[in-house]
Amino acid sequence: MPQAFVRFHLAILVMSATLVGCRAAPSTRAVEDSITTNDMQARISFLASDLLLGRATPSHGLDVAADYVASEFGRLGLEWPPGGYLQRYRLAVGDMGPSWTLVLRLDGRRVTLRHQEDFWGVPWAAGTVEGRVRFVGDRPAEAPVEGNETLWVARLSPTTTPREWLAVATRAGAVGLVLVVAGEAGPHVRDWLEEGQSAYELGDVEPSLPAVLVSQEPLMSAIERLGVEVQSPVAWTELDRSGVRIQLSADLRVETLTAPNVMGILPGSDERLRSEFVLISAHMDG
């Protein structure tokens, strides 16, 4: 499975706020003596075993690891929350397919940009749209209130994210979004895109309007090949008057899966503080 953009905290232990007042609390020395090299090596060897296949999220190996943690919680005498030690949560996985297209057209002329060379798909964007280009700048807060069913072209700055632009463009009624990557934003975005072709999100996800990230140089070259003279990125407002249209197809496959959390409760004895909680968490995926 491709490497996810997001890692989750998967093993969760809930403890009472009064650790000192826990029933039968062992001494510090007793706790230290219980942590042995052989015990740690046995646990790590099991979780790192090839049989668990890296414990990807989600996977059979991760389920085996969760069962192991739950059995240890039981052996240690931790209480379980409603539903038991094992809790499963919903996880939406979006895989970007190979059929993304980005085509610029004007007066019968047509220029096609190359997927994963000139442009890249944005996770959670899906569908095929075509619209007249509208350049909206490089700050979402200053973008037009109304999209007027245009296809937005915006510059992605180091202080903004694709999600911010998607939210603004969707509210404004744009049909699609082209985020131009240049300058300081370029290396950061490319590093992010190299992590994989899958995006993970908690819960269910509704695909947004189609959106792509495109390198500034090939986009400006394509516009010039259509016969539109663009002096600089600052002058891209000329696109609004040029009549250039963009056709964008976003190829996204979304599947909703489940993955495990493990939760246990160690109650304290202090009557005043026992209803408060300290949350200790760690992840058990690989």
ABEGO torsion letter per residue (X at the ends): XBBBABBBBABBBBBBABAAABBGBBBAAAAAAABBAAAAAAAAAAAABAAAGGGBOBBAAAAAAAAAAAAAAAAAGBBBBBGEABBBBBBBBBBBBAABBBBBBBGGBBBBBBBGAABBBBBGBBEBBBBBBBBAEABAAABBABAGGBBBBBBBBAABBAAAAAAAAAAAGBABBBBBBBEAAAAAAAAAAAAEABBBBBEBBBBBBBBBBBBAAAAAAAAAAAGBBBABAAAAAAAAAAGBBBBBBBBBBBBBBBBBBBBBBBBBABAAAAABBBBBBBBABX
